[in-house]
Amino acid sequence: MHLARQSFNLALFAAAVSTFMSLVGAGFLLTEKANDGAVTAAEGMAEACAMRSAC
């Protein structure tokens, strides 16, 4: 039971980080403060970090 709750919390955290990074990235793209590659790379790194939960 504890492992299931921990897995759910990790997945929820990863989804929240991904959503936040997507919104921030969209804001940067709309205001032309970052290029497509930088936003994509930042999202990928944040998602990988959230999934590992050991950054």
RORO-595405 format. One line per 8 residues: number of its first residue (from 1); their letters; for each residue x, y, z of N, C-alpha, C. Coordinates in nm, 2 decimals. Example, Ala and Ser with C-alpha at 12.3 -4.5 7.8 and 13.67 -1.06 7.14 Angstrom:
1> as> 1.32/-0.57/0.78/1.23/-0.45/0.78/1.32/-0.33/0.78  1.28/-0.22/0.71/1.37/-0.11/0.71/1.29/0.00/0.79 .
//
This chain:
1> mhlarqsf> 0.08/-0.12/0.00/0.00/0.00/0.00/0.09/0.13/0.00  0.19/0.12/0.08/0.28/0.24/0.09/0.35/0.27/-0.05  0.39/0.16/-0.11/0.46/0.17/-0.24/0.37/0.23/-0.35  0.24/0.18/-0.34/0.15/0.23/-0.44/0.12/0.38/-0.42  0.11/0.43/-0.30/0.09/0.57/-0.27/0.21/0.65/-0.31  0.33/0.60/-0.29/0.45/0.67/-0.33/0.46/0.68/-0.48  0.43/0.57/-0.55/0.43/0.57/-0.69/0.33/0.67/-0.75  0.21/0.68/-0.69/0.11/0.77/-0.73/0.16/0.92/-0.71 .
9> nlalfaaa> 0.22/0.94/-0.59/0.26/1.08/-0.56/0.38/1.12/-0.66  0.46/1.03/-0.69/0.57/1.06/-0.79/0.51/1.09/-0.93  0.42/1.01/-0.97/0.35/1.04/-1.10/0.28/1.17/-1.10  0.21/1.20/-0.99/0.14/1.33/-0.98/0.24/1.45/-0.98  0.35/1.43/-0.91/0.46/1.53/-0.91/0.51/1.55/-1.05  0.54/1.44/-1.12/0.60/1.45/-1.25/0.50/1.52/-1.35  0.37/1.49/-1.34/0.27/1.56/-1.42/0.26/1.70/-1.39  0.27/1.74/-1.26/0.26/1.88/-1.23/0.39/1.96/-1.28 .
17> vstfmslv> 0.50/1.90/-1.27/0.63/1.96/-1.32/0.62/1.98/-1.47  0.57/1.88/-1.54/0.56/1.88/-1.68/0.46/1.99/-1.73  0.35/2.00/-1.66/0.25/2.10/-1.69/0.30/2.24/-1.66  0.37/2.26/-1.55/0.43/2.39/-1.52/0.53/2.43/-1.62  0.62/2.34/-1.66/0.72/2.37/-1.76/0.66/2.40/-1.89  0.55/2.33/-1.93/0.49/2.35/-2.06/0.43/2.49/-2.06  0.37/2.53/-1.95/0.31/2.67/-1.95/0.41/2.78/-1.95  0.52/2.76/-1.87/0.63/2.85/-1.87/0.69/2.86/-2.01 .
25> gagfllte> 0.72/2.74/-2.07/0.78/2.74/-2.20/0.69/2.81/-2.31  0.56/2.79/-2.30/0.47/2.85/-2.39/0.47/3.00/-2.37  0.48/3.05/-2.25/0.49/3.19/-2.22/0.62/3.25/-2.28  0.73/3.18/-2.26/0.86/3.23/-2.32/0.85/3.23/-2.47  0.78/3.13/-2.53/0.77/3.13/-2.68/0.68/3.24/-2.73  0.58/3.27/-2.66/0.48/3.37/-2.70/0.55/3.51/-2.69  0.63/3.53/-2.59/0.70/3.66/-2.57/0.83/3.66/-2.64  0.86/3.56/-2.71/0.99/3.55/-2.79/1.11/3.57/-2.71 .
33> kandgavt> 1.11/3.51/-2.58/1.23/3.52/-2.50/1.31/3.40/-2.50  1.27/3.29/-2.57/1.34/3.17/-2.58/1.31/3.11/-2.72  1.40/3.03/-2.77/1.37/2.96/-2.90/1.31/2.82/-2.87  1.26/2.76/-2.97/1.20/2.63/-2.96/1.29/2.52/-2.89  1.41/2.52/-2.94/1.50/2.41/-2.89/1.53/2.43/-2.74  1.55/2.55/-2.69/1.57/2.57/-2.55/1.46/2.53/-2.46  1.34/2.56/-2.51/1.22/2.52/-2.43/1.20/2.37/-2.43  1.22/2.31/-2.54/1.21/2.16/-2.55/1.31/2.09/-2.46 .
41> aaegmaea> 1.44/2.14/-2.47/1.54/2.08/-2.39/1.51/2.10/-2.24  1.47/2.22/-2.20/1.44/2.24/-2.06/1.32/2.15/-2.01  1.22/2.14/-2.09/1.11/2.05/-2.05/1.16/1.90/-2.04  1.24/1.86/-2.13/1.29/1.72/-2.13/1.37/1.70/-2.00  1.46/1.79/-1.97/1.54/1.78/-1.85/1.46/1.78/-1.72  1.36/1.87/-1.72/1.28/1.88/-1.60/1.20/1.75/-1.58  1.15/1.69/-1.69/1.07/1.57/-1.68/1.16/1.45/-1.64  1.28/1.45/-1.69/1.37/1.34/-1.65/1.41/1.35/-1.51 .
49> camrsac> 1.43/1.47/-1.46/1.46/1.50/-1.32/1.35/1.46/-1.23  1.23/1.49/-1.27/1.11/1.46/-1.19/1.09/1.31/-1.18  1.11/1.24/-1.29/1.09/1.10/-1.29/1.20/1.02/-1.21  1.32/1.08/-1.20/1.42/1.02/-1.12/1.41/1.05/-0.98  1.35/1.17/-0.95/1.33/1.22/-0.82/1.45/1.23/-0.73  1.57/1.25/-0.80/1.69/1.25/-0.73/1.78/1.36/-0.78  1.73/1.48/-0.82/1.81/1.59/-0.87/1.88/1.66/-0.76 .
//
